[in-house]
Amino acid sequence: MLERKEYMPLTYFKKQKWTGSYRGMRFLFHRVLEPLPESTEEERIEKEGLEVVVWGEPFSYEATNEKEKTKKQFPFSEEGRQAAIAWLEEQYEGRKEEWKQAEKRSWC
């Protein structure tokens, strides 16, 4: 899997999405904002989170069917980022055969 130093810092996700791939597994890290239940229409209070999505090669996030994506959200904090990295690594290790097959898929 990627070296820990290769993962983007938490501050990166304030402004950017981060996508990558590793041996047949594609991934996306991005910040999400969700309205809290106690929010009103006039005063929208949002909860910030970090979402990680994985899917198989060869297509981009936008070109991949939602049913083929696995998503999980984490707190938007350094602890949440570390948990997100651990989850991504678990997804790779636990689904290696799936990713190996995805590497063989055709673009057509």
N, CA, C and O atoms as CSV, one atom per row, in Angstrom:
chain,resi,resn,atom,element,x,y,z
A,1,MET,N,N,0.855,-1.178,0.000
A,1,MET,CA,C,0.000,0.000,0.000
A,1,MET,C,C,0.897,1.236,0.000
A,1,MET,O,O,2.120,1.118,0.072
A,2,LEU,N,N,0.299,2.403,-0.080
A,2,LEU,CA,C,1.062,3.646,-0.076
A,2,LEU,C,C,1.813,3.819,1.240
A,2,LEU,O,O,1.400,3.302,2.278
A,3,GLU,N,N,2.906,4.542,1.181
A,3,GLU,CA,C,3.619,4.915,2.401
A,3,GLU,C,C,2.782,5.982,3.125
A,3,GLU,O,O,2.126,6.796,2.474
A,4,ARG,N,N,2.801,5.983,4.434
A,4,ARG,CA,C,1.995,6.966,5.183
A,4,ARG,C,C,2.325,8.406,4.806
A,4,ARG,O,O,1.443,9.264,4.819
A,5,LYS,N,N,3.570,8.677,4.475
A,5,LYS,CA,C,3.964,10.048,4.110
A,5,LYS,C,C,3.383,10.487,2.765
A,5,LYS,O,O,3.400,11.675,2.443
A,6,GLU,N,N,2.870,9.538,1.977
A,6,GLU,CA,C,2.299,9.865,0.666
A,6,GLU,C,C,0.858,10.362,0.750
A,6,GLU,O,O,0.350,10.923,-0.221
A,7,TYR,N,N,0.197,10.172,1.876
A,7,TYR,CA,C,-1.185,10.620,2.039
A,7,TYR,C,C,-1.211,12.125,2.272
A,7,TYR,O,O,-0.354,12.671,2.966
A,8,MET,N,N,-2.196,12.784,1.689
A,8,MET,CA,C,-2.315,14.234,1.820
A,8,MET,C,C,-2.655,14.613,3.267
A,8,MET,O,O,-3.342,13.867,3.965
A,9,PRO,N,N,-2.169,15.776,3.711
A,9,PRO,CA,C,-2.505,16.246,5.062
A,9,PRO,C,C,-3.963,16.695,5.126
A,9,PRO,O,O,-4.579,16.974,4.097
A,10,LEU,N,N,-4.498,16.761,6.310
A,10,LEU,CA,C,-5.896,17.133,6.521
A,10,LEU,C,C,-6.226,18.495,5.912
A,10,LEU,O,O,-7.304,18.667,5.344
A,11,THR,N,N,-5.325,19.453,6.020
A,11,THR,CA,C,-5.592,20.793,5.489
A,11,THR,C,C,-5.830,20.776,3.978
A,11,THR,O,O,-6.539,21.638,3.458
A,12,TYR,N,N,-5.257,19.823,3.280
A,12,TYR,CA,C,-5.448,19.697,1.829
A,12,TYR,C,C,-6.925,19.531,1.496
A,12,TYR,O,O,-7.408,20.089,0.511
A,13,PHE,N,N,-7.644,18.764,2.315
A,13,PHE,CA,C,-9.038,18.438,2.032
A,13,PHE,C,C,-9.998,19.595,2.288
A,13,PHE,O,O,-11.173,19.508,1.932
A,14,LYS,N,N,-9.522,20.667,2.893
A,14,LYS,CA,C,-10.366,21.859,3.059
A,14,LYS,C,C,-10.733,22.445,1.693
A,14,LYS,O,O,-11.805,23.027,1.531
A,15,LYS,N,N,-9.837,22.290,0.710
A,15,LYS,CA,C,-10.052,22.904,-0.598
A,15,LYS,C,C,-10.063,21.928,-1.762
A,15,LYS,O,O,-10.546,22.272,-2.841
A,16,GLN,N,N,-9.547,20.724,-1.576
A,16,GLN,CA,C,-9.357,19.810,-2.694
A,16,GLN,C,C,-9.850,18.404,-2.397
A,16,GLN,O,O,-9.900,17.977,-1.243
A,17,LYS,N,N,-10.209,17.700,-3.444
A,17,LYS,CA,C,-10.425,16.258,-3.377
A,17,LYS,C,C,-9.087,15.612,-3.714
A,17,LYS,O,O,-8.246,16.215,-4.380
A,18,TRP,N,N,-8.902,14.397,-3.253
A,18,TRP,CA,C,-7.679,13.676,-3.595
A,18,TRP,C,C,-8.047,12.296,-4.103
A,18,TRP,O,O,-8.674,11.512,-3.390
A,19,THR,N,N,-7.662,12.002,-5.324
A,19,THR,CA,C,-7.931,10.690,-5.896
A,19,THR,C,C,-6.609,10.007,-6.210
A,19,THR,O,O,-5.579,10.649,-6.413
A,20,GLY,N,N,-6.677,8.691,-6.243
A,20,GLY,CA,C,-5.496,7.912,-6.576
A,20,GLY,C,C,-5.896,6.489,-6.877
A,20,GLY,O,O,-7.074,6.132,-6.850
A,21,SER,N,N,-4.904,5.690,-7.162
A,21,SER,CA,C,-5.162,4.273,-7.388
A,21,SER,C,C,-3.961,3.470,-6.922
A,21,SER,O,O,-2.838,3.968,-6.841
A,22,TYR,N,N,-4.239,2.211,-6.621
A,22,TYR,CA,C,-3.182,1.309,-6.191
A,22,TYR,C,C,-3.555,-0.105,-6.586
A,22,TYR,O,O,-4.476,-0.694,-6.020
A,23,ARG,N,N,-2.847,-0.643,-7.548
A,23,ARG,CA,C,-2.991,-2.029,-7.977
A,23,ARG,C,C,-4.437,-2.485,-8.165
A,23,ARG,O,O,-4.855,-3.504,-7.616
A,24,GLY,N,N,-5.186,-1.722,-8.941
A,24,GLY,CA,C,-6.564,-2.088,-9.273
A,24,GLY,C,C,-7.633,-1.430,-8.427
A,24,GLY,O,O,-8.809,-1.465,-8.792
A,25,MET,N,N,-7.258,-0.831,-7.307
A,25,MET,CA,C,-8.214,-0.145,-6.429
A,25,MET,C,C,-8.066,1.361,-6.632
A,25,MET,O,O,-6.975,1.913,-6.485
A,26,ARG,N,N,-9.152,2.003,-6.964
A,26,ARG,CA,C,-9.166,3.465,-7.040
A,26,ARG,C,C,-9.749,3.997,-5.740
A,26,ARG,O,O,-10.528,3.317,-5.071
A,27,PHE,N,N,-9.361,5.223,-5.389
A,27,PHE,CA,C,-9.879,5.815,-4.153
A,27,PHE,C,C,-10.018,7.325,-4.276
A,27,PHE,O,O,-9.382,7.974,-5.106
A,28,LEU,N,N,-10.873,7.850,-3.417
A,28,LEU,CA,C,-11.138,9.284,-3.344
A,28,LEU,C,C,-11.266,9.667,-1.870
A,28,LEU,O,O,-11.998,9.026,-1.117
A,29,PHE,N,N,-10.559,10.703,-1.472
A,29,PHE,CA,C,-10.718,11.321,-0.147
A,29,PHE,C,C,-11.303,12.703,-0.402
A,29,PHE,O,O,-10.811,13.433,-1.262
A,30,HIS,N,N,-12.342,13.067,0.331
A,30,HIS,CA,C,-12.861,14.433,0.195
A,30,HIS,C,C,-13.642,14.836,1.438
A,30,HIS,O,O,-14.150,14.004,2.190
A,31,ARG,N,N,-13.713,16.150,1.617
A,31,ARG,CA,C,-14.453,16.733,2.745
A,31,ARG,C,C,-15.932,16.745,2.405
A,31,ARG,O,O,-16.313,17.053,1.276
A,32,VAL,N,N,-16.759,16.412,3.376
A,32,VAL,CA,C,-18.208,16.482,3.199
A,32,VAL,C,C,-18.786,17.394,4.276
A,32,VAL,O,O,-18.273,17.469,5.393
A,33,LEU,N,N,-19.852,18.075,3.917
A,33,LEU,CA,C,-20.580,18.934,4.853
A,33,LEU,C,C,-22.020,18.473,4.874
A,33,LEU,O,O,-22.658,18.357,3.827
A,34,GLU,N,N,-22.532,18.210,6.057
A,34,GLU,CA,C,-23.919,17.766,6.196
A,34,GLU,C,C,-24.646,18.687,7.166
A,34,GLU,O,O,-24.106,19.031,8.218
A,35,PRO,N,N,-25.859,19.085,6.825
A,35,PRO,CA,C,-26.616,19.929,7.759
A,35,PRO,C,C,-26.962,19.140,9.019
A,35,PRO,O,O,-27.356,17.976,8.943
A,36,LEU,N,N,-26.813,19.771,10.156
A,36,LEU,CA,C,-27.192,19.135,11.419
A,36,LEU,C,C,-28.695,19.248,11.601
A,36,LEU,O,O,-29.298,20.214,11.133
A,37,PRO,N,N,-29.314,18.279,12.273
A,37,PRO,CA,C,-30.777,18.296,12.440
A,37,PRO,C,C,-31.311,19.563,13.102
A,37,PRO,O,O,-32.429,19.991,12.814
A,38,GLU,N,N,-30.521,20.163,13.984
A,38,GLU,CA,C,-31.004,21.360,14.681
A,38,GLU,C,C,-30.881,22.629,13.841
A,38,GLU,O,O,-31.241,23.709,14.309
A,39,SER,N,N,-30.380,22.520,12.612
A,39,SER,CA,C,-30.258,23.677,11.723
A,39,SER,C,C,-31.628,24.158,11.266
A,39,SER,O,O,-32.566,23.375,11.114
A,40,THR,N,N,-31.716,25.457,11.052
A,40,THR,CA,C,-32.926,26.028,10.463
A,40,THR,C,C,-32.591,26.450,9.040
A,40,THR,O,O,-31.422,26.500,8.660
A,41,GLU,N,N,-33.622,26.753,8.254
A,41,GLU,CA,C,-33.391,27.198,6.874
A,41,GLU,C,C,-32.535,28.467,6.858
A,41,GLU,O,O,-31.683,28.631,5.985
A,42,GLU,N,N,-32.761,29.364,7.824
A,42,GLU,CA,C,-32.042,30.636,7.861
A,42,GLU,C,C,-30.607,30.467,8.349
A,42,GLU,O,O,-29.691,31.121,7.850
A,43,GLU,N,N,-30.422,29.588,9.322
A,43,GLU,CA,C,-29.095,29.403,9.900
A,43,GLU,C,C,-28.692,27.938,9.742
A,43,GLU,O,O,-29.010,27.092,10.578
A,44,ARG,N,N,-28.004,27.672,8.676
A,44,ARG,CA,C,-27.595,26.301,8.384
A,44,ARG,C,C,-26.299,25.977,9.128
A,44,ARG,O,O,-25.259,26.587,8.876
A,45,ILE,N,N,-26.372,25.031,10.028
A,45,ILE,CA,C,-25.198,24.575,10.773
A,45,ILE,C,C,-24.786,23.243,10.154
A,45,ILE,O,O,-25.605,22.337,9.999
A,46,GLU,N,N,-23.512,23.138,9.806
A,46,GLU,CA,C,-23.064,21.941,9.117
A,46,GLU,C,C,-22.033,21.170,9.924
A,46,GLU,O,O,-21.237,21.743,10.668
A,47,LYS,N,N,-22.069,19.871,9.756
A,47,LYS,CA,C,-21.087,18.979,10.353
A,47,LYS,C,C,-20.082,18.636,9.259
A,47,LYS,O,O,-20.460,18.255,8.151
A,48,GLU,N,N,-18.819,18.773,9.575
A,48,GLU,CA,C,-17.757,18.508,8.626
A,48,GLU,C,C,-17.253,17.082,8.817
A,48,GLU,O,O,-17.069,16.626,9.945
A,49,GLY,N,N,-17.034,16.386,7.711
A,49,GLY,CA,C,-16.520,15.032,7.777
A,49,GLY,C,C,-15.540,14.766,6.649
A,49,GLY,O,O,-15.415,15.557,5.715
A,50,LEU,N,N,-14.857,13.655,6.749
A,50,LEU,CA,C,-13.940,13.201,5.711
A,50,LEU,C,C,-14.498,11.890,5.173
A,50,LEU,O,O,-14.657,10.925,5.920
A,51,GLU,N,N,-14.793,11.856,3.884
A,51,GLU,CA,C,-15.329,10.650,3.272
A,51,GLU,C,C,-14.271,10.018,2.377
A,51,GLU,O,O,-13.547,10.703,1.655
A,52,VAL,N,N,-14.203,8.691,2.448
A,52,VAL,CA,C,-13.302,7.931,1.589
A,52,VAL,C,C,-14.170,6.982,0.771
A,52,VAL,O,O,-15.086,6.347,1.292
A,53,VAL,N,N,-13.862,6.900,-0.517
A,53,VAL,CA,C,-14.600,6.042,-1.439
A,53,VAL,C,C,-13.591,5.157,-2.164
A,53,VAL,O,O,-12.539,5.631,-2.592
A,54,VAL,N,N,-13.914,3.868,-2.303
A,54,VAL,CA,C,-13.077,2.967,-3.096
A,54,VAL,C,C,-13.922,2.298,-4.166
A,54,VAL,O,O,-15.116,2.067,-3.975
A,55,TRP,N,N,-13.290,1.989,-5.296
A,55,TRP,CA,C,-13.938,1.272,-6.388
A,55,TRP,C,C,-12.837,0.669,-7.259
A,55,TRP,O,O,-11.669,1.038,-7.139
A,56,GLY,N,N,-13.213,-0.251,-8.126
A,56,GLY,CA,C,-12.236,-0.925,-8.963
A,56,GLY,C,C,-11.907,-0.177,-10.239
A,56,GLY,O,O,-12.705,0.613,-10.743
A,57,GLU,N,N,-10.717,-0.441,-10.747
A,57,GLU,CA,C,-10.284,0.077,-12.049
A,57,GLU,C,C,-11.301,-0.321,-13.116
A,57,GLU,O,O,-12.085,-1.231,-12.850
A,58,PRO,N,N,-11.350,0.262,-14.255
A,58,PRO,CA,C,-10.415,1.256,-14.770
A,58,PRO,C,C,-10.960,2.678,-14.792
A,58,PRO,O,O,-10.233,3.609,-15.137
A,59,PHE,N,N,-12.239,2.863,-14.426
A,59,PHE,CA,C,-12.879,4.154,-14.674
A,59,PHE,C,C,-12.753,5.148,-13.521
A,59,PHE,O,O,-12.449,4.780,-12.386
A,60,SER,N,N,-12.996,6.412,-13.845
A,60,SER,CA,C,-12.971,7.490,-12.863
A,60,SER,C,C,-14.160,7.376,-11.911
A,60,SER,O,O,-15.066,6.568,-12.118
A,61,TYR,N,N,-14.136,8.191,-10.880
A,61,TYR,CA,C,-15.235,8.240,-9.909
A,61,TYR,C,C,-16.550,8.553,-10.618
A,61,TYR,O,O,-17.557,7.881,-10.397
A,62,GLU,N,N,-16.535,9.572,-11.466
A,62,GLU,CA,C,-17.747,10.022,-12.142
A,62,GLU,C,C,-18.283,8.971,-13.122
A,62,GLU,O,O,-19.494,8.876,-13.321
A,63,ALA,N,N,-17.403,8.194,-13.726
A,63,ALA,CA,C,-17.816,7.210,-14.729
A,63,ALA,C,C,-18.144,5.840,-14.134
A,63,ALA,O,O,-18.484,4.911,-14.867
A,64,THR,N,N,-18.044,5.712,-12.819
A,64,THR,CA,C,-18.310,4.436,-12.154
A,64,THR,C,C,-19.690,4.459,-11.517
A,64,THR,O,O,-20.067,5.441,-10.879
A,65,ASN,N,N,-20.437,3.389,-11.688
A,65,ASN,CA,C,-21.767,3.244,-11.113
A,65,ASN,C,C,-21.684,3.317,-9.582
A,65,ASN,O,O,-20.778,2.746,-8.975
A,66,GLU,N,N,-22.627,4.017,-8.973
A,66,GLU,CA,C,-22.653,4.162,-7.509
A,66,GLU,C,C,-22.674,2.808,-6.784
A,66,GLU,O,O,-22.124,2.675,-5.690
A,67,LYS,N,N,-23.304,1.823,-7.394
A,67,LYS,CA,C,-23.392,0.496,-6.771
A,67,LYS,C,C,-22.027,-0.176,-6.645
A,67,LYS,O,O,-21.857,-1.092,-5.841
A,68,GLU,N,N,-21.078,0.267,-7.421
A,68,GLU,CA,C,-19.742,-0.325,-7.413
A,68,GLU,C,C,-18.783,0.379,-6.447
A,68,GLU,O,O,-17.623,-0.016,-6.323
A,69,LYS,N,N,-19.265,1.411,-5.770
A,69,LYS,CA,C,-18.428,2.188,-4.850
A,69,LYS,C,C,-18.729,1.800,-3.406
A,69,LYS,O,O,-19.874,1.532,-3.041
A,70,THR,N,N,-17.683,1.776,-2.604
A,70,THR,CA,C,-17.822,1.564,-1.163
A,70,THR,C,C,-17.370,2.851,-0.484
A,70,THR,O,O,-16.279,3.353,-0.751
A,71,LYS,N,N,-18.227,3.386,0.405
A,71,LYS,CA,C,-17.946,4.681,1.034
A,71,LYS,C,C,-17.964,4.552,2.554
A,71,LYS,O,O,-18.677,3.725,3.123
A,72,LYS,N,N,-17.163,5.389,3.183
A,72,LYS,CA,C,-17.199,5.478,4.649
A,72,LYS,C,C,-16.792,6.886,5.058
A,72,LYS,O,O,-15.890,7.483,4.469
A,73,GLN,N,N,-17.478,7.413,6.084
A,73,GLN,CA,C,-17.165,8.751,6.584
A,73,GLN,C,C,-16.464,8.673,7.930
A,73,GLN,O,O,-16.672,7.755,8.723
A,74,PHE,N,N,-15.625,9.678,8.152
A,74,PHE,CA,C,-14.824,9.788,9.370
A,74,PHE,C,C,-14.888,11.229,9.865
A,74,PHE,O,O,-15.219,12.130,9.095
A,75,PRO,N,N,-14.578,11.455,11.131
A,75,PRO,CA,C,-14.530,12.838,11.627
A,75,PRO,C,C,-13.451,13.630,10.872
A,75,PRO,O,O,-12.424,13.079,10.477
A,76,PHE,N,N,-13.699,14.902,10.684
A,76,PHE,CA,C,-12.721,15.756,10.011
A,76,PHE,C,C,-11.719,16.235,11.054
A,76,PHE,O,O,-11.796,17.355,11.559
A,77,SER,N,N,-10.788,15.359,11.353
A,77,SER,CA,C,-9.744,15.621,12.344
A,77,SER,C,C,-8.550,14.755,11.966
A,77,SER,O,O,-8.657,13.885,11.102
A,78,GLU,N,N,-7.425,14.992,12.607
A,78,GLU,CA,C,-6.253,14.164,12.318
A,78,GLU,C,C,-6.514,12.712,12.709
A,78,GLU,O,O,-6.057,11.794,12.028
A,79,GLU,N,N,-7.243,12.502,13.798
A,79,GLU,CA,C,-7.593,11.128,14.195
A,79,GLU,C,C,-8.493,10.485,13.140
A,79,GLU,O,O,-8.350,9.304,12.824
A,80,GLY,N,N,-9.418,11.275,12.601
A,80,GLY,CA,C,-10.292,10.783,11.548
A,80,GLY,C,C,-9.514,10.462,10.279
A,80,GLY,O,O,-9.799,9.472,9.606
A,81,ARG,N,N,-8.545,11.289,9.957
A,81,ARG,CA,C,-7.702,11.043,8.775
A,81,ARG,C,C,-6.919,9.747,8.944
A,81,ARG,O,O,-6.817,8.953,8.009
A,82,GLN,N,N,-6.372,9.534,10.129
A,82,GLN,CA,C,-5.624,8.298,10.388
A,82,GLN,C,C,-6.543,7.077,10.299
A,82,GLN,O,O,-6.153,6.039,9.764
A,83,ALA,N,N,-7.759,7.205,10.823
A,83,ALA,CA,C,-8.736,6.104,10.740
A,83,ALA,C,C,-9.126,5.854,9.287
A,83,ALA,O,O,-9.316,4.706,8.886
A,84,ALA,N,N,-9.247,6.921,8.493
A,84,ALA,CA,C,-9.590,6.795,7.072
A,84,ALA,C,C,-8.483,6.070,6.318
A,84,ALA,O,O,-8.762,5.226,5.466
A,85,ILE,N,N,-7.246,6.390,6.621
A,85,ILE,CA,C,-6.104,5.714,5.987
A,85,ILE,C,C,-6.107,4.232,6.353
A,85,ILE,O,O,-5.904,3.372,5.495
A,86,ALA,N,N,-6.339,3.940,7.632
A,86,ALA,CA,C,-6.384,2.538,8.072
A,86,ALA,C,C,-7.512,1.787,7.366
A,86,ALA,O,O,-7.337,0.638,6.962
A,87,TRP,N,N,-8.669,2.437,7.219
A,87,TRP,CA,C,-9.801,1.800,6.531
A,87,TRP,C,C,-9.458,1.528,5.077
A,87,TRP,O,O,-9.764,0.454,4.560
A,88,LEU,N,N,-8.818,2.497,4.403
A,88,LEU,CA,C,-8.427,2.315,3.013
A,88,LEU,C,C,-7.479,1.117,2.889
A,88,LEU,O,O,-7.630,0.293,1.987
A,89,GLU,N,N,-6.527,1.028,3.777
A,89,GLU,CA,C,-5.584,-0.090,3.760
A,89,GLU,C,C,-6.297,-1.417,4.013
A,89,GLU,O,O,-5.949,-2.428,3.403
A,90,GLU,N,N,-7.280,-1.426,4.897
A,90,GLU,CA,C,-8.082,-2.626,5.150
A,90,GLU,C,C,-8.870,-3.026,3.901
A,90,GLU,O,O,-8.973,-4.209,3.579
A,91,GLN,N,N,-9.421,-2.039,3.204
A,91,GLN,CA,C,-10.158,-2.317,1.974
A,91,GLN,C,C,-9.253,-2.968,0.936
A,91,GLN,O,O,-9.659,-3.901,0.243
A,92,TYR,N,N,-8.036,-2.473,0.837
A,92,TYR,CA,C,-7.117,-3.064,-0.131
A,92,TYR,C,C,-6.765,-4.498,0.277
A,92,TYR,O,O,-6.877,-5.420,-0.531
A,93,GLU,N,N,-6.349,-4.678,1.502
A,93,GLU,CA,C,-5.917,-5.998,1.970
A,93,GLU,C,C,-7.045,-7.021,1.937
A,93,GLU,O,O,-6.833,-8.170,1.550
A,94,GLY,N,N,-8.228,-6.613,2.336
A,94,GLY,CA,C,-9.359,-7.532,2.422
A,94,GLY,C,C,-10.000,-7.881,1.085
A,94,GLY,O,O,-10.768,-8.839,0.993
A,95,ARG,N,N,-9.689,-7.113,0.056
A,95,ARG,CA,C,-10.336,-7.315,-1.250
A,95,ARG,C,C,-9.320,-7.432,-2.382
A,95,ARG,O,O,-9.610,-7.063,-3.520
A,96,LYS,N,N,-8.138,-7.941,-2.073
A,96,LYS,CA,C,-7.051,-8.013,-3.053
A,96,LYS,C,C,-7.452,-8.727,-4.339
A,96,LYS,O,O,-7.091,-8.287,-5.430
A,97,GLU,N,N,-8.182,-9.808,-4.220
A,97,GLU,CA,C,-8.577,-10.562,-5.412
A,97,GLU,C,C,-9.477,-9.708,-6.311
A,97,GLU,O,O,-9.345,-9.731,-7.535
A,98,GLU,N,N,-10.376,-8.969,-5.700
A,98,GLU,CA,C,-11.252,-8.069,-6.468
A,98,GLU,C,C,-10.427,-7.018,-7.219
A,98,GLU,O,O,-10.685,-6.740,-8.390
A,99,TRP,N,N,-9.448,-6.447,-6.548
A,99,TRP,CA,C,-8.616,-5.414,-7.172
A,99,TRP,C,C,-7.749,-6.022,-8.278
A,99,TRP,O,O,-7.512,-5.391,-9.308
A,100,LYS,N,N,-7.284,-7.237,-8.057
A,100,LYS,CA,C,-6.474,-7.914,-9.071
A,100,LYS,C,C,-7.289,-8.118,-10.349
A,100,LYS,O,O,-6.784,-7.931,-11.456
A,101,GLN,N,N,-8.553,-8.504,-10.182
A,101,GLN,CA,C,-9.441,-8.669,-11.340
A,101,GLN,C,C,-9.735,-7.333,-12.009
A,101,GLN,O,O,-9.829,-7.253,-13.234
A,102,ALA,N,N,-9.879,-6.296,-11.213
A,102,ALA,CA,C,-10.172,-4.965,-11.757
A,102,ALA,C,C,-9.027,-4.468,-12.636
A,102,ALA,O,O,-9.263,-3.776,-13.627
A,103,GLU,N,N,-7.809,-4.810,-12.287
A,103,GLU,CA,C,-6.655,-4.399,-13.101
A,103,GLU,C,C,-6.736,-4.947,-14.532
A,103,GLU,O,O,-6.177,-4.364,-15.460
A,104,LYS,N,N,-7.428,-6.055,-14.694
A,104,LYS,CA,C,-7.526,-6.715,-15.998
A,104,LYS,C,C,-8.693,-6.210,-16.841
A,104,LYS,O,O,-8.800,-6.567,-18.015
A,105,ARG,N,N,-9.563,-5.393,-16.270
A,105,ARG,CA,C,-10.728,-4.897,-17.008
A,105,ARG,C,C,-10.323,-4.016,-18.180
A,105,ARG,O,O,-9.315,-3.310,-18.138
A,106,SER,N,N,-11.126,-4.079,-19.208
A,106,SER,CA,C,-10.883,-3.298,-20.417
A,106,SER,C,C,-11.538,-1.920,-20.272
A,106,SER,O,O,-12.541,-1.765,-19.577
A,107,TRP,N,N,-10.960,-0.944,-20.929
A,107,TRP,CA,C,-11.521,0.400,-20.965
A,107,TRP,C,C,-12.733,0.464,-21.886
A,107,TRP,O,O,-13.510,1.417,-21.817
A,108,CYS,N,N,-12.901,-0.512,-22.728
A,108,CYS,CA,C,-13.991,-0.504,-23.724
A,108,CYS,C,C,-15.241,-1.158,-23.185
A,108,CYS,O,O,-16.249,-1.236,-23.889
